[in-house]
Amino acid sequence: MMNLFEGYKLNAVKARLDVAITNIAERHRTAGRVLTWRLIHEIEQEALETLKQAGDLEMKYIQMVRSSQWGYVPRVNQPADLEGYEELPVAVTTIRKAYKSFH
């Protein structure tokens, strides 16, 4: 059997990731936490765990939205300056959007 890429499954993961990240980011934002690179990783990990625990999404599509698929994202406790990046991982873009919307 061929291992097909099914775009609708990736879109389902992205939509659910968006909801999970928005809820998690709102919690951190209302707690007054500054968006640091480390916090981006924390939010992403928590959101990915939420998707995995749901049990109805394929892992290969969950893996596709992880920032590690993109390359190096620092894990330092410094404010995350995401301006000027043309392309960011799906999760990071969603975190930035969610965090900005709560300002």
KESETI-638140 format. One record per residue (C-alpha): x negated, y, z; residue in one letter. Coordinates in nm, 2 decimals. Each point is the difference from the previous one (the first is absolute). Example, Ala and Ser with C-alpha at 12.3 -4.5 7.8 and 13.67 -1.06 7.14 Angstrom:
BEGIN
-1.23; -0.45; 0.78; a;
-0.14; 0.34; -0.07; s;
This chain:
BEGIN
0.00; 0.00; 0.00; m;
-0.13; 0.35; -0.08; m;
-0.05; 0.24; 0.28; n;
0.20; 0.29; -0.13; l;
-0.01; 0.36; 0.12; f;
0.35; 0.10; 0.09; e;
0.02; 0.38; 0.02; g;
0.33; 0.00; 0.18; y;
-0.16; -0.19; 0.29; k;
-0.28; 0.26; 0.02; l;
0.26; 0.28; -0.01; n;
0.20; -0.17; 0.28; a;
-0.32; -0.01; 0.21; v;
-0.07; 0.37; -0.07; k;
0.35; 0.10; 0.09; a;
-0.01; -0.20; 0.33; r;
-0.35; 0.13; 0.07; l;
0.13; 0.36; -0.05; d;
0.27; -0.06; 0.26; v;
-0.23; -0.16; 0.25; a;
-0.27; 0.27; -0.04; i;
0.26; 0.28; 0.03; t;
0.12; -0.14; 0.33; n;
-0.35; -0.07; 0.14; i;
-0.13; 0.34; -0.11; a;
0.29; 0.18; 0.15; e;
-0.07; -0.17; 0.33; r;
-0.37; 0.11; 0.00; h;
0.08; 0.35; -0.13; r;
0.26; 0.07; 0.27; t;
-0.25; -0.13; 0.26; a;
-0.22; 0.29; -0.13; g;
-0.28; -0.22; -0.14; r;
-0.22; 0.15; -0.27; v;
-0.02; -0.20; -0.32; l;
-0.35; -0.14; 0.02; t;
-0.16; -0.26; -0.23; w;
0.03; -0.25; 0.29; r;
0.37; 0.08; 0.05; l;
0.05; -0.06; -0.38; i;
-0.14; -0.35; 0.05; h;
0.22; -0.06; 0.31; e;
0.31; 0.11; -0.17; i;
-0.08; -0.20; -0.31; e;
-0.07; -0.32; 0.21; q;
0.32; 0.04; 0.20; e;
0.20; 0.05; -0.32; a;
-0.16; -0.30; -0.17; l;
0.07; -0.21; 0.31; e;
0.37; 0.11; -0.02; t;
0.02; -0.12; -0.36; l;
-0.18; -0.33; 0.07; k;
0.23; -0.07; 0.30; q;
0.31; 0.06; -0.21; a;
-0.09; -0.33; -0.17; g;
0.18; 0.07; -0.33; d;
-0.27; 0.17; -0.19; l;
-0.28; -0.17; -0.19; e;
-0.35; 0.05; 0.16; m;
-0.17; 0.06; -0.34; k;
0.22; 0.31; -0.05; y;
-0.06; 0.12; 0.36; i;
-0.37; -0.04; -0.06; q;
0.02; 0.23; -0.31; m;
0.11; 0.30; 0.20; v;
-0.28; -0.02; 0.26; r;
-0.25; 0.28; 0.00; s;
-0.29; -0.25; -0.01; s;
0.11; -0.08; -0.35; q;
-0.10; 0.36; -0.09; w;
-0.35; 0.01; 0.15; g;
-0.15; 0.16; 0.31; y;
0.23; 0.21; 0.22; v;
-0.20; 0.11; 0.31; p;
0.10; -0.13; 0.34; r;
-0.11; 0.31; 0.20; v;
0.18; 0.20; 0.25; n;
-0.02; 0.32; -0.20; q;
0.30; 0.18; -0.16; p;
0.08; -0.15; -0.34; a;
-0.05; 0.25; -0.27; d;
0.20; -0.16; -0.29; l;
0.00; 0.31; -0.22; e;
-0.18; -0.01; -0.33; g;
0.03; -0.38; -0.05; y;
0.15; -0.08; -0.33; e;
0.09; -0.36; 0.09; e;
0.06; -0.14; 0.34; l;
0.11; -0.35; 0.10; p;
0.38; -0.04; 0.01; v;
0.00; -0.03; 0.38; a;
-0.22; 0.31; 0.05; v;
0.21; 0.21; -0.24; t;
0.32; -0.10; 0.19; t;
-0.16; 0.08; 0.34; i;
-0.11; 0.34; -0.12; r;
0.35; 0.07; -0.15; k;
0.17; -0.12; 0.32; a;
-0.23; 0.20; 0.23; y;
0.04; 0.32; -0.20; k;
0.38; -0.03; -0.01; s;
0.01; 0.02; 0.38; f;
-0.19; 0.33; 0.02; h;
